Amino acid sequence: MASDLVDLLLWGKERGMGGARYPVACHGLDTAAAVRILWQDVVSAGIRTRLATSLGVSEPDACAILQLWAALHDIGKITPSFQNQVEIPPGYSSEGKDALFGHAYASHLWVPSALDTLDYPGSKRHSLSLLVGEILGGHHGRYHHIERQKLSQPKLFPYLGLGEEQWEQQRQALLRAFHEILTPPVPARRMRPCDAVLATGLIILADWMISQTSFILTRLPSVPSRGDTSSLGEFFTGSLREIPRWVRHAGLSRLSLKPGSFSEEFPGFSPNTLQDSIATRLPELVSGPGLLMIAAPTGFGKTETTLHASRILGEAAGTAGLYFALPTMATSEQAFTRIARYLFRRSQYDTSTSLLHGMAWLSPVEEMLAQASLEEGISSDESNRVWFSDWLRGAKKALLASAGIGTIDQALLSVLPVRHNSLRLFSLANKTVVIDEVHAFSPYMLGLLKTLLAWLGHWGVPVVLMSATLPQHVAGDLTEAYLGKPLDDSCSVPYPGWTYVERGSPPHRVSVHFPDKHRRTVGVALRPVTSTQDTKPDRMPALSEELQPVAEHGGCAAVICTTVDQAQRTYQDLTAWAGKHDIDVKLLHSRFPDHERESRTNEIMRDFGNPSEKQVSSNLRNKKILVATQVIEQSLDLDFDLILTDLAPFELILQRIGRLQRHPALDELRPDWASIQRGGQRRAVVLTPPANALSHIPEMWKYIYPEISLIRAQRLLQEHESSGITIPDDVQTLVDRANPGKFSGEDELTAEFTEADIAHEATVMVEEQSADRRDIPIPSHLSQLADLSKLELEEEQATTRFNADSVRVLPLFVDSDERLHLGCPSGPELPAPEGDRLTRDQAVAIMRHTIPVPGSLVRDRDESHRLPEPWRKLWPVQDLVVLRQPVDASGQVHPARVGKRAFVLDPDLGLREVS
C-alpha cells in the first residue's frame, strides 16, 4: 500500500454484519458527515454560537473544524492491538498487538502531535491540540489522563503500542485524506475545556448515529475499491445524502412551537394573574438566555405558566428543545401526558418526545401519547406530530429527544463523573431546562443542582425553576451558581411572583397580585398524640374525633403518615373504625408492586382529582378517606375537604395544605361542615408531640426529617393556631423562618434546642461536602477534561440522592411444587426466558411486580435472595432481591425471611414487615 493511499483493509466496524468489515476511513467520513447534518438540523443556535465563539471562528468554520475532529475519532483503531482482534493485514508489523489500551485511548495518545503538523498550537500547557486529543479520547464516554511526555514525543509511539512505521504512515495518510476532503480552515488557536465538552457530546452523538449496523449495511456497497482522496471524497458525498433520513428516523430535530399568546397556547380558560404577568412582562425583559424563578401556591397553574415562559426564553436564547424535570417517577409520569397534549397543540413540525426515569422503559409511552392525542381531538389520519422513536430508548439517548419529561435525577447525572456525562450535558445544553418542585431538594441535591446551573449558565442555556415555597437564601445561591459570580444584593423571589435575571444585568423581581377571591385562610389545629407501648404514635384518638364529621355528614379526607409502616397500621385501624360508619378507606404508599401502585394512583385521581379533567359527582367524594405517605404531596392534583397530617418540615406542611379544598369547582359538592360558603371551615389538622415534649418527637419522624425542622414547624404552627395561615400573605415569611440558612445561634424558635440545631447544621455540611466531592468541577475550575471522569463511576453506582440506597425486591409465592408465582399464590408463574434472554413483554411482566425499598431493609440478603437459574444472569432481573413466600398445602402464605426480618406481600397493605 503506497504511503499516500488509505488502506481500506484496516477495519473499523465488523461485528453483526455477517463478517463484512467496514474501513476505518469510511467510518470516519460517515461521522464527519453526521456532524455536518446534526449541525444543520439538530444542534441549537445557542450551541453553534458558543462553539464558534470559543474557537474564535465563524459558525461554518467551526462546523468544518468539528468535522475533521470527528473523522479522526477512531484513528486509534489503526494500531496492532485493535486490528489483531480479527487479523493484522499483510505488510504490517505485529509489534504492539498485545497492548492493553482501547482504541479511544490510542486516539488521545496520537492526535495531539499529529495536529501539530497541521499548524495547531502545541507549545502551551493548555494547547488546542492537547484538548482535541482529550475530546477524541473521550468519545466512548470516559476521558483519559495521559502524561504530557507521551503526547509530545511521536518517536515513543512504537514503544507505547501504536505500532511501527507502516502503522504511522497509514495514520498520517488518513489524516491527509480527511483534511483534503473536509477542507477545514486554518485551525483555531483556542478553546475552553468547558466548551470542549459540547464538542465531545456532538461527536459521540454523530458516532452513535452512523454506528448502527443497519446504516453500515446500506453504505457497504458504496465503499470504494481504492483509498485515494477522490474515491473517498465521493463516498463522503454519498454519506451526506444518506444521513439526513437516518437523523429524522432517530427522532432528532429541533423543537419548533407556534408563536402565540397565552390564551392561544392554552385555550379554554383565561390566564390568572401569574400567567398574565409572565405573558406581558417577561418578553420585554428577555434579551438572551437567563434564569427565571417562579414561586406560587400549589394549584396556581405553574405548569402552564412555565411552558409559556419556556417558549419565550427558548426563542430568545436559540434553544432547540425542552427538558421538564420533576422530583419523582410518579410525578414525571403524571406530567408526561399533560405536556404531550401541549406539544400536540403547539408543535409546528414532527416532535420526538421521551419519558425519562429509572424505570421508564416499563411505561407504555406510545399508549400515553395516543391518549394525549385523543384528548386533544387529533384524529388518527392526521400527521403524528408528537411521537416516540425506538432509537431514543434508554436514558442516555432519551435525553436527546426534542422534548423530554423525566426526573431531576436524569439531569443531575450529567454533573456526576459517570460514563457519557458529556453527552448528557450536550443534550441539556441544546434545550430550555425546567426544574419543578425545587423546594423538595435536599442539601446534597441542591449542591448538584448548583453545579448543573453553573454549566447551563456558562453555556447560555435558559432555565426555569419552579417552587411552591422557595427560601430566599436558596434562591440567592441558585442565582449565583447560574450567573457564575456573587450577587451584590441578595436575590429573592416575591411570593407569589417571579424573578428573572440575565448575565450582566440585575435581577428583575415581579410581584403578582393575588385576587381576594383566591386568597384563603387555612385553620390549623394541633392535635398532640401520645406513643403506644411500642413507641409508635397512637393516632386513632385524634383521628376518630377529627373524622367524625365525615362519618356523620359525608365528605372526603386525607390522612398523611410519615412512614409506610405507620400508614399501613393507620389504614388498618381506620378501616376497622370506618366499617361502622360506611366510609370507604383507601391506601397509597411506595411499597405496592408497580402495577398495583399505578392502579391505585389512577383510582385516587378519579376520586379526588381535578374536576376539570373529568366529570365529578358527589358520589365520587362521599365518605372517602385516603391514608397515604408523602407520595401525594408533590405534583398530584388532589383535593380533599379535610387534611390530617403528621408533623413535618413546614414547607411540606404547606404542600399538603395545598391539597385542602384546592378546586373552587368542587365547593358546591362539599358538606356543610367543610364549606366556607355555608359556615364550615377550611381546616388542616397536624398531629404533633405534646407542646411540652418537643424533646420526645417520635423516633421514626426524626429518622425521616431533621429534628430541628420539626421543632421549627411545630413552633410556627403554634403561633398561627388561633389565626390560621393566610395564603399567600403569610407564606414567604414563614418559609424563611422555617429555613433560616446557616446556623447563627440566634433563632428564637429553637433557642433551647441548640444541640439539635448544630446537629442539623453538621448534617447539611456533610451533604454539601459530599456533593462537592462527587460532582464534576464547575466550568471556571475545569482545567482538563479528565476531571469529568475523576471517580469513574458507573451509573448504577452514582447517586443523585444523599444516602439513597434503594433496591428493588420481587415478592414471589412458592407453591408445594417449587413453582414461582407473581402477585399472589394463584398468580401467573414467573415467565421462563426464551433461550438466553427475556422478551420485553416477559421483562415488563416481572418488573411490574417489583417494589422499591431502602437497601437497609434487606441488608442481610444473601445468594438465596437472588433469582435461580436461568433468570439469574438475565437483564433486567439479575439484581432483584427475591422475597420467597412459601405457600403450604392449605393455601396459607408464610413470610419471606431476610436475616431477622420477615416480609409478606399483603393484597390490601402492600409489602409489610411482620414479626
NORTA-V635972 format. One record per backbone hydrogen bond with DSSP energy under -1.0 kcal/mol. NH is the residue of the N-H (numbers start at 1). CO is the residue of the C=O. Records with the same first field share a line. If there is no record, write none. Layout:
BEGIN
NH->CO / CO
END
This chain:
BEGIN
5->2
6->227
10->7
12->22
13->22
17->14
20->17
22->13
24->10
27->23
28->24
29->25
30->26
31->27
32->28
33->29
34->30
35->31
36->32
37->33
38->34
39->35
40->36
41->37
42->38
43->38
46->318
48->44
49->45
50->46
51->47
52->48
53->49
54->50
55->51
56->52
57->52
62->58
63->59
64->60
65->61
66->62
67->63
68->64
69->65
70->66
71->67
72->68
73->70
75->72
77->74
78->75
79->77
83->79
84->80
85->82
86->83
87->83
92->89
97->94
99->96
106->102
107->103
108->104
109->105
110->106
111->107
114->110
115->111
116->112
117->114
118->115
119->116
120->115
127->124
129->121
131->127
132->128
133->129
134->130
135->131
136->132
137->133
138->134
139->136
141->138
151->147
152->148
156->153
157->154
160->156
162->157
168->164
169->165
170->166
171->167
172->168
173->169
174->170
175->171
176->172
177->173
178->174
179->175
180->176
181->177
182->178
183->179
196->192
199->195
200->196
201->197
202->198
203->199
204->200
205->201
206->202
207->203
208->204
209->205
210->206
216->212
217->213
218->214
219->215
220->216
222->219
223->220
232->228
233->229
234->230
235->231
236->232
237->233
238->234
239->235
240->236
241->237
242->238
243->239
247->243
248->244
249->245
250->246
251->248
252->247
255->320
258->346
265->261
266->262
276->272
277->273
278->274
279->275
280->276
281->277
282->278
285->282
286->282
291->501
292->463
293->499
294->465
295->497
296->467
300->297
305->301
306->302
307->303
308->304
309->305
310->306
311->307
312->308
313->309
314->310
315->311
316->312
317->313
318->314
319->314
320->430
322->402
323->432
324->404
325->434
326->406
332->328
333->329
334->330
335->331
336->332
339->335
340->336
341->337
342->338
343->339
344->340
345->341
346->342
347->343
348->256
351->385
353->387
354->403
356->405
360->357
362->359
363->360
365->363
368->364
369->365
370->366
371->367
372->368
373->369
374->370
375->371
376->372
377->374
378->373
382->379
385->383
387->351
392->389
393->390
398->394
399->395
400->397
401->398
403->352
404->322
405->354
406->324
407->356
408->326
412->408
413->409
414->411
415->412
416->413
418->416
420->141
421->418
424->420
425->421
426->422
427->423
428->424
429->425
430->426
431->428
432->321
433->462
434->323
435->464
436->325
438->466
440->437
441->438
446->442
447->443
448->444
449->445
450->446
451->447
452->448
453->449
454->450
455->451
456->452
457->453
458->454
459->455
461->456
463->290
464->433
465->292
466->435
467->294
475->471
476->472
477->473
478->474
479->475
480->476
481->477
482->478
483->479
484->480
485->480
497->295
498->510
499->293
500->508
501->291
505->502
508->500
510->498
512->496
518->515
519->515
520->727
522->725
523->682
525->684
527->686
529->688
532->536
535->532
538->530
543->539
544->540
545->541
546->542
547->543
548->545
551->547
552->548
553->549
554->550
557->624
558->642
559->626
560->644
561->628
567->563
568->564
569->565
570->566
571->567
572->568
573->569
574->570
575->571
576->572
577->573
578->574
579->575
580->577
581->578
583->578
584->623
586->625
588->627
594->850
595->848
597->593
598->594
599->595
600->596
601->597
602->598
603->599
604->600
605->601
606->602
607->603
608->604
609->605
613->610
624->555
625->584
626->557
627->586
628->559
629->588
632->629
633->630
638->636
639->608
640->659
641->556
643->683
644->558
645->685
646->560
647->687
652->649
653->649
654->650
655->651
656->652
657->653
658->654
659->656
660->657
661->640
666->663
667->664
669->666
670->667
674->671
675->671
679->676
680->675
681->673
684->523
685->643
686->525
687->645
688->527
693->690
696->693
702->698
703->699
704->700
705->701
710->706
711->707
712->708
713->709
714->710
715->711
716->712
717->713
718->714
719->715
720->716
721->718
724->720
725->522
727->520
730->726
731->728
734->730
735->731
736->732
737->733
738->734
739->735
750->747
753->750
757->753
758->754
759->755
760->756
761->757
762->758
763->759
764->760
765->761
766->762
767->763
768->764
769->765
770->766
771->767
772->768
773->769
774->770
775->771
776->415
781->778
782->779
787->784
788->785
789->786
793->417
797->794
798->794
804->801
805->803
806->804
807->853
809->851
810->881
812->883
813->821
814->885
815->819
818->815
821->813
822->828
824->822
827->824
830->820
834->837
843->839
844->840
845->841
846->842
847->843
848->844
849->846
850->847
851->809
853->807
855->805
857->854
858->855
859->856
861->858
865->862
866->863
871->868
872->868
874->871
878->874
880->877
881->808
882->865
883->810
885->812
887->814
888->892
891->888
894->886
896->903
898->901
901->898
903->896
904->912
906->910
910->906
911->591
912->904
914->902
END
